[in-house]
């Protein structure tokens, strides 16, 4: 059985969500902490601004990340959970 897919569709959804969340939070963290924060309000404002930037500037990256996850899931299913990473 595929370690990513586990035979359950909801597992795939969680994996997609996890991978995209990891991508997004890593990028957002770099954006938010580029400069020193002095107040909670600054923190909230930077988080909101970086979220808005995702829609404007990061759509291609999000689509690329989504395609990468989809490709990995397809290969995992195709090889019934066997070794497939060398084919990516």
PASEBA-1860 file (N, C-alpha, C; in nm, 3 decimals):
! residues 88
1> XXXXXXXX> 0.085/-0.119/0.000/0.000/0.000/0.000/0.088/0.124/0.000 ~ 0.046/0.223/-0.068/0.124/0.346/-0.083/0.134/0.421/0.049 ~ 0.254/0.456/0.093/0.267/0.529/0.219/0.204/0.667/0.215 ~ 0.190/0.725/0.097/0.125/0.855/0.088/-0.025/0.837/0.076 ~ -0.069/0.743/-0.007/-0.210/0.730/-0.038/-0.287/0.647/0.064 ~ -0.228/0.536/0.111/-0.291/0.447/0.208/-0.428/0.398/0.166 ~ -0.462/0.411/0.038/-0.589/0.361/-0.010/-0.709/0.446/0.023 ~ -0.691/0.558/0.085/-0.803/0.642/0.126/-0.791/0.780/0.066
9> XXXXXXXX> -0.898/0.824/0.002/-0.897/0.954/-0.064/-0.873/1.068/0.034 ~ -0.932/1.059/0.153/-0.914/1.168/0.249/-0.769/1.181/0.293 ~ -0.693/1.072/0.287/-0.551/1.080/0.321/-0.478/1.164/0.216 ~ -0.515/1.147/0.091/-0.453/1.226/-0.015/-0.482/1.374/0.006 ~ -0.605/1.404/0.040/-0.642/1.543/0.065/-0.560/1.599/0.179 ~ -0.542/1.522/0.286/-0.461/1.571/0.398/-0.316/1.592/0.356 ~ -0.261/1.501/0.276/-0.123/1.515/0.230/-0.110/1.640/0.144 ~ -0.202/1.663/0.051/-0.198/1.783/-0.031/-0.201/1.906/0.057
17> XXXXXXXX> -0.294/1.903/0.151/-0.309/2.017/0.241/-0.181/2.040/0.320 ~ -0.121/1.933/0.371/0.001/1.943/0.450/0.115/2.002/0.367 ~ 0.133/1.948/0.245/0.244/1.994/0.161/0.226/2.141/0.123 ~ 0.102/2.179/0.088/0.078/2.318/0.051/0.088/2.408/0.172 ~ 0.040/2.362/0.288/0.054/2.440/0.410/0.201/2.463/0.443 ~ 0.282/2.358/0.430/0.425/2.368/0.458/0.487/2.473/0.366 ~ 0.453/2.466/0.239/0.504/2.563/0.141/0.461/2.705/0.179 ~ 0.332/2.721/0.205/0.279/2.854/0.234/0.334/2.913/0.362
25> XXXXXXXX> 0.336/2.834/0.468/0.383/2.887/0.596/0.531/2.919/0.592 ~ 0.609/2.841/0.520/0.751/2.872/0.507/0.771/3.006/0.438 ~ 0.697/3.025/0.330/0.707/3.151/0.256/0.655/3.267/0.340 ~ 0.539/3.248/0.404/0.480/3.354/0.486/0.571/3.392/0.602 ~ 0.632/3.292/0.664/0.721/3.320/0.777/0.837/3.409/0.733 ~ 0.895/3.378/0.618/1.005/3.462/0.567/0.957/3.604/0.541 ~ 0.837/3.617/0.484/0.782/3.750/0.456/0.755/3.827/0.586 ~ 0.692/3.761/0.681/0.651/3.826/0.805/0.772/3.871/0.887
33> XXXXXXXX> 0.875/3.788/0.891/0.990/3.818/0.978/1.109/3.877/0.903 ~ 1.086/3.935/0.785/1.196/4.001/0.712/1.263/4.107/0.798 ~ 1.181/4.179/0.869/1.231/4.286/0.957/1.176/4.263/1.097 ~ 1.242/4.321/1.194/1.202/4.304/1.333/1.060/4.358/1.356 ~ 0.984/4.284/1.434/0.848/4.326/1.472/0.853/4.388/1.610 ~ 0.774/4.492/1.629/0.773/4.559/1.759/0.641/4.542/1.834 ~ 0.534/4.514/1.761/0.404/4.502/1.828/0.324/4.386/1.769 ~ 0.224/4.346/1.844/0.133/4.242/1.799/0.058/4.290/1.674
41> XXXXXXXX> 0.024/4.415/1.670/-0.048/4.471/1.556/0.036/4.462/1.429 ~ 0.167/4.489/1.440/0.257/4.475/1.325/0.258/4.331/1.276 ~ 0.262/4.238/1.369/0.262/4.096/1.334/0.135/4.060/1.255 ~ 0.021/4.099/1.307/-0.106/4.069/1.241/-0.110/4.134/1.102 ~ -0.065/4.258/1.093/-0.066/4.329/0.965/0.023/4.260/0.863 ~ 0.141/4.215/0.905/0.231/4.148/0.812/0.175/4.013/0.768 ~ 0.112/3.942/0.859/0.049/3.815/0.821/-0.060/3.839/0.718 ~ -0.142/3.938/0.741/-0.250/3.971/0.647/-0.193/4.014/0.512
49> XXXXXXXX> -0.088/4.095/0.515/-0.026/4.141/0.390/0.036/4.026/0.312 ~ 0.102/3.935/0.381/0.163/3.823/0.310/0.057/3.730/0.254 ~ -0.055/3.715/0.323/-0.166/3.635/0.269/-0.221/3.698/0.142 ~ -0.231/3.829/0.142/-0.280/3.899/0.022/-0.180/3.884/-0.094 ~ -0.050/3.885/-0.063/0.052/3.869/-0.167/0.044/3.733/-0.234 ~ 0.004/3.632/-0.159/-0.007/3.498/-0.217/-0.100/3.501/-0.336 ~ -0.214/3.567/-0.320/-0.309/3.576/-0.431/-0.251/3.653/-0.548 ~ -0.173/3.754/-0.521/-0.121/3.840/-0.627/0.005/3.785/-0.693
57> XXXXXXXX> 0.097/3.732/-0.612/0.231/3.704/-0.664/0.272/3.557/-0.661 ~ 0.203/3.473/-0.588/0.251/3.336/-0.569/0.164/3.229/-0.634 ~ 0.071/3.267/-0.719/-0.020/3.170/-0.781/0.055/3.064/-0.861 ~ 0.156/3.103/-0.936/0.232/3.005/-1.015/0.302/2.904/-0.925 ~ 0.358/2.952/-0.814/0.424/2.862/-0.720/0.325/2.763/-0.658 ~ 0.207/2.811/-0.625/0.105/2.724/-0.569/0.062/2.617/-0.669 ~ 0.042/2.657/-0.792/0.003/2.559/-0.895/0.114/2.456/-0.916 ~ 0.238/2.500/-0.916/0.351/2.409/-0.933/0.358/2.311/-0.816
65> XXXXXXXX> 0.338/2.359/-0.695/0.339/2.272/-0.577/0.225/2.171/-0.584 ~ 0.109/2.215/-0.628/-0.005/2.125/-0.639/0.021/2.016/-0.744 ~ 0.080/2.054/-0.857/0.111/1.955/-0.961/0.215/1.854/-0.911 ~ 0.312/1.900/-0.834/0.415/1.811/-0.780/0.354/1.707/-0.687 ~ 0.266/1.750/-0.600/0.201/1.656/-0.508/0.116/1.557/-0.586 ~ 0.040/1.606/-0.684/-0.045/1.518/-0.765/0.039/1.413/-0.837 ~ 0.153/1.453/-0.892/0.240/1.360/-0.963/0.293/1.252/-0.868 ~ 0.331/1.291/-0.747/0.382/1.194/-0.650/0.273/1.094/-0.612
73> XXXXXXXX> 0.152/1.142/-0.591/0.042/1.054/-0.555/0.013/0.956/-0.669 ~ 0.010/1.005/-0.792/-0.015/0.918/-0.907/0.090/0.809/-0.919 ~ 0.217/0.845/-0.904/0.325/0.746/-0.913/0.317/0.645/-0.799 ~ 0.284/0.692/-0.683/0.271/0.603/-0.567/0.162/0.500/-0.592 ~ 0.051/0.544/-0.645/-0.059/0.453/-0.677/-0.017/0.358/-0.788 ~ 0.045/0.411/-0.892/0.088/0.329/-1.006/0.181/0.216/-0.962 ~ 0.269/0.243/-0.866/0.366/0.143/-0.821/0.323/0.075/-0.692 ~ 0.196/0.089/-0.658/0.136/0.022/-0.542/0.221/0.042/-0.416
81> XXXXXXXX> 0.267/0.164/-0.399/0.342/0.196/-0.280/0.488/0.159/-0.284 ~ 0.531/0.104/-0.396/0.672/0.067/-0.408/0.760/0.190/-0.428 ~ 0.883/0.166/-0.458/0.979/0.275/-0.478/0.952/0.341/-0.613 ~ 0.930/0.470/-0.611/0.897/0.543/-0.733/0.967/0.677/-0.742 ~ 1.034/0.721/-0.636/1.093/0.854/-0.633/1.193/0.877/-0.745 ~ 1.262/0.773/-0.788/1.361/0.789/-0.894/1.296/0.820/-1.029 ~ 1.165/0.804/-1.038/1.093/0.830/-1.163/1.034/0.970/-1.169 ~ 1.051/1.047/-1.064/0.992/1.181/-1.060/1.078/1.283/-1.131
END
